[in-house]
Amino acid sequence: MEDFGYSLHKISVLVIGSGGREHALAWKLAQSPLVERVYVAPGNAGTALVAENVPIAEDDFAGLMAFAQEKGLGLTAVGPEVPLANGIVDRFQAAGLPIFGPTQAAAQLEASKAFAKTFMQEMGIPTAKATVFTDYEEAREYLAQNPGPVVIKASGLAAGKGVIVCDDTAEAEMALQEIMLDRAFGGAGDEVLIEERMVGPELSLLVLTDGATAVPLLPARDHKRIYDGDHGPNTGGMGAYAPPPDVTPELIDEIMATIVQPTICGMAERGTPYVGVLYVGLMLTAVGPKVIEFNCRFGDPETQVVLPMLDGDLAEIMLACIEGRLAPEMVRFYEGACATVVLAAPGYPGPYPKGLAITGLDDLPDDMLVFHAGTKMSEGQIVTNGGRVLAVSARGEDLETAVAWVYTAVPKIYFEGVHYRRDIGR
């Protein structure tokens, strides 16, 4: 292990959250030579295999802080966006507890799409043109005067689902009504963006930063729609792969120079430095990469392909971000590619049943990675407990091999009504 100047006393770490991303984080942190114990709050049936689950809700800040103090934790990593948007990092920092993630002010890049859009326009960061509305009639009037394909976005947090892509004005009006009048995403739709529709392949880039230095992880691409061939409603993501073969190192350099570095510098200049992981959702348009959205945390399911490709010590990297000493040489990657396929409950992304027994998890090859997203233990049996239930990941010498390998495993897993896409990475 290279010596980056840290002491070798072992630490205990806490991962906050209960999904597939948190299982992947706990799995990777457990591999660190620095880490003695990993706790996950509240966790799921999968995190219990690599860590110790703690029955504390992700919004119980007092409970989480008391646990961190009681155990003398050396690091807490926040998985989901809601605790970040609600200021968990500020609370931990005020108590002198090391925590990986952006402050409430910095997390506005995800918590308010209106804030992020204004920020990008001020900084000259390439993104789609957009207009922000808080009044339904004004927004409707705007649509009437500006016909054509648009994207309607709820400004607030909507669990990755508050974005509706519209082909024409009629669809846009329906989307506007759904968000602003029918309150499909609750308070997240108090403010909406009507955005020009960009065209091109999408790309996810997760970037680690200490507030000044920014280092990218491998680029990834996820599949958002529920059915093969990118049909049906948007989901939180039905699968992903990393790295996409069409993405060159030169393109990553361009994204870092025109988008990431200006974002990190701009946030620092505002007095709200961004520390943690910044997820940059991009559209590769004919005139260059443009930002679709920022997220203030690891993406899901991108984390389930990016972390298996990280040949580095995640605990040390996170501590370096917190302590302002991130170095590019800490972040290395394995050769090859990784693919993940999400197994979803019947009915997802609409209403779905819970408590379906899952079988076949013990029949998989040892090098197959299964990250639990919506699972729990019930009377000694792993059962479904969410819409996205499992993410099955596999590495290969190239993308084709990784995809082929992951699809040998997926059919061995069964629960009633299991649904997955058969074209991930293709």
N, C-alpha and C positions, 0 to 999 in steps of 0.2 A: 504493500500500500504506500502510495506517495505521501510524503509528509507535507501537509499544507499549514503546519504551524499550530495544530490544535492539540489539546491534551488528550491522553488516551484513557481517561476515566470514563466508564460506561454510563450511559444515561437511559432513563425511561422516557418514552414518548407517547403522546396521545394523538389519535386521529379522530376528528369530530365529523360524524355523519354516519349514514347507514346504507350507502349504495355501492354500485360496482366500482366507481372511482375510489371510494374509501377502502374497499377490499384491496384494490391494486396498490394504493398508497401504503397500507399496512404491510402488505406482502413485500414491497420494495424496501421499506424502512427496516423491516425485520432482518434483512440481509446485511445491514450496515454493521461493520466492526465496532462502531461507536455505541450501538444500541443493545441494551440488556433486555428490556421489556417493551412491548407495544400494547397499548390499550386502545380500544375503539369505543366511542360513545355516540349513539347506542349500539351501532354495529348490526350485523345480521348473521345468518347461519354460516356464511363463508368466512367472515372476519374472525369468527370463533376458532377457525382452523389454524390461523396464523398469529392470533393475538388474543388478548383477554377482553371480552365485551364488558362494558360498564353501563348499567341501566340509567344513564343520564341523557335527557333529551337535548338535541342540538341547540334549542333556544333557551335552555336553563343555564344562563351565564353564571349565576351565583354558584350553582351546583358544580359546573365545570371548573370554575376558578378554585373552589374549595378542594376539589379532587386534585387539581394541579399542585396546589400548595401542600396538601397532605402527603402526596407521593413524591414531592420534590422534583417534578418533571423538568427535564432539560430541554424539552421541545414539545410544542403543540402545533399540529398542522390542521387547518380548517378545510374540509371538503366542500360543503355546499355554499351557495351564494348568500342565502338569507342571513345567517349569522354575521357574515362579513358586512353586508349592507346595514345591519343593525348595530355595528360597532363593537363586535366581540374583541377585535384586535386592540382597540383603544382601551378597553377594560383590562385586558391582560397586561398590556404595556404599563398602564398606570399602577398595576400591582407588582411590576418588576418580573413578570412571567414571560419567558421567551415563546413567541408565537409567530408562525409563518403565515403571512397573508397581508393584504392591504388594509389600511385604516378605513374608517367609514367614509371619510372625505374622498380618499382615492378610489374606493369601491363604487363611487357614483358612476364610474365609467361603464359599469354594468347596471347598477340599480336605476339609473335614469338614462334612457336612450336619448332624451332631449338634451341632457347635459353633455353626453358623449358627442352628439352631433354638433352642438355649438362649439365644444372644445376643438373638434377636428377642423371645423371651418375656420376658427381663429388661428390654428396652428398650420393651416395649409396642408393638412393630411388628406390624401386622396380618398374620397368616399362619395356615395350617391348623394345627389341634391335632394333636400328634404324640407318640408314645411311642418311646423309643429302647431297642433290645435288642442284647445281645451273645450271648445264649443262645438257641439255636434252639427248645428245648422251651418256654421261657418265652414266646417270641414266638408260638408255636403255640397255647399256652394262652390268650393274650390274644385271638387271633383267634376262638377258640371262644366266648369270653365276650362278644365285641363283633362280632357278625355284621353284614354289610352291605358296601356298596362302600367300598373303601379304596385307598390308593396305598402300594406298598411301594418303599422307596428304599434302595439301597446308600449308606452314609454317605460312603465315599471316592470318589476320582476314577475314573470308569468311561467316559471319553471320550463323555460326554453320553448314555450308554445305560443307566445303572443305575437306571432308574425304570420300574416296572411298574404300570399302572393296572388294578385288579381290580374286576369287577362283583359278585362274591360271595365267600363264605368259601373255597369250593373253589379258585377262581382265586388267591386270596390265599395259600392254603397251598402251591400249586404254585410261586408266585413266591418265597415264603420258602425253599422247598427249593432252587430254582434258584440263589438268591443265597447262602444260608448253607451249604448242604450240597454242591451241585454246583459251587459256586465259579465261577459263570458270569462274574463280574467280578473274580475273584481276591481279593486282600486288601481291595479296596474294600467287600466284603460282610462283613467281620469284625463290623461294626456296622451295624444296619439301623434305619430309621425306619418305623413303621406310622402312616400319616397319614390324617386324614379327607379324603374326596374332595371337592374344591371344584368348583363348577359355574359356567361362564361363559366368555366369550371370553378367550383369552390375549393377552398383550401383552409385548413386549420393550422395555425402556428402557435404553439405554446412557448412562451418566452420566460425564462427565469431572470429576476432582476433584484438588485440590492438597493435600487433607487437611483443608481448612476450607471453601473455596468449592466448590460443586458446580454444574455446568452440564449440562443434558440435551442429548443429540443428538436428532434426530427419532425419534419412536417408530416401531417396526416390528412386523410380525407374521410369524412363520414357519410353515411347514407341516411338521409333524414326521413324519407317517405316509407310508409308501412309495407308497400307491396313491391315485388320485383319490377324492374324497369322504371323505378322512380315514379310509381303511381300511388294514388291514395293520399290520405291526410299526412301532414307532418307529425313526426314523433320526436322524442328526445334523442333519437339516433338508433338505427337498427343494425349498425355494424360500422367498421372502420378499418383502414389499413395505413401503414407507414413503412417507408416513405413512398409517396406517389411517384411512379417512374417518369412522369412528365415534368417534375419539378427539379430544376438544376440548382447547384450551389450559387450560381450567379443571380438567380431569381430570389433566393433567400437573402443574399447580400442586398439586393435592391429593396426588398421588403423591410429589412433592418434599417437601411439608410433613410428611406422615404416615409416610413410609417412608425416603426418601433422606437427608434432613437428620438425622433421628434416628440413622440408621446411621453417617453420617460423624462426627457428634458422639460417638456411643457408642464408636466405634473409637478416636477421639482421646483420649477420657477413660480408656480402658484403657491408654494409652501405646503403642498400636499404630496410629498414624494411617494411614488408607487413602489412598494416592496412586496415581493411574493412571486406568483406566477400570473402572467397576463396572457389570456387566450385571445388571439386575434383571428376573427373569422373573416376570410377574404374572398373576393371574387376576382378571378384572373381575367380581366376584360381585355378587349382588343387594344386599349390604350394604356394597359399596365394594371398592376394589382391595386384594388380599392378595398377599403374596410366595409364589411357588412355590419359587423358588431364587435364589441369588446366584451369579454367575460372576465371576471376578477378572480377566477379560480381554475383548477384543472378541468378540462372538458370531459364529458362522458358521452360516448364510449372511447374518445381519443386516448384517454389516459391508459386504457387497457391494451393499446398497441404501442404507445410511446414509452411507457415505463419498462416493458420487457426488452426494449431496444437500448435502454440507457445502461452503459457500462461505466457507472460511477456510483458514488456513495450518496444516496439521496439525503440522508440525515446531515451529512457534512455540507452538502450543497445548500440545504435549507438554512442551516446555522450560518453559513457564509453570507447568505442573502440578508438575514436578520442583523448580522454584525457588520455589514457594509464591506465585505472582503471577497465578493464573488470573483472568481477567476475563470476564464474560458477553458483552461486545461482541466478543470474539475469535471467538465461535462463532455463525456466521450460516448461513442455509440458502438454497438456490435454491428458486424457486417450482416447484410441480408435484409429481410423485411419481416413484418408481423401483420397478421390479419385477425380481426375479431368478428364474431357473429353473435348477435343478440337473440336470445330466445324469449319471446314475449307471451304474455297471458292472452287467452282468447278474448277478443273484444277490444284490446288495447289498440289505439290511444283513447277509445271511449271507455265506458264502464266495463269492468272485468271482475271475475270471481277471485277470491283468495282462498288459501288453504288446500290447494291441489297438491297431492303427493308427487314428489319428483323422484324418478328412478333412473338408474344408468350412470350415475356420477362415479361409481366405483369401477366402471368398466372401461375407463379411458386410459390411454398411454400416459406414462409418467411425465413426459415432456409437454403434455397438453395443459394449458392454464385455464382454469375455470374461475372467473370472478363473479361472485354472487352479488346481485343488485337488489332484487325483491324476494328475499327468502327469510324463513325463520325455522327454528326447531319447534316441533309440536309432537309431544309424546314419543320422542326418540326418532322422529321422521322429519326430514327436510321437506318443507312445503312452500308453495308460492305465497308471496306477501306483497306483491307489487305488479305493475304493468310490464316493466322490463324485468325479467326474472334472473337471467344469467347472461354473461358474456363469455363465450368460449374463444380463447386466443391461442395462436400458434405461430412460432417463428419458422422461417425457412431461408434457404440461401438466396431466394429471390421471391417476388410477390406471388408468382404463379405457384411455386412450391408451398408457400405459407397458406395460400387459399385452399389448395388441394388438400393439404394436411388437416386444416381446421374442419373441412367438410367431411372428412372421414369420421370425425368424433361427434359432430352435432347430432346425427340421426340416432346415436346410441342413448341420448338423453330423452326422457319422456315425462310429460305430465299432460293431463287431459286438455286437448285443444291447443297444444303448443304450436306457436307460429314463429317462423323465421324466414328471412329472405335467402334465396338461393343464388343471388348474383352479387354478393359482396366482393369488392375488388375486381370486378369484371367490367 
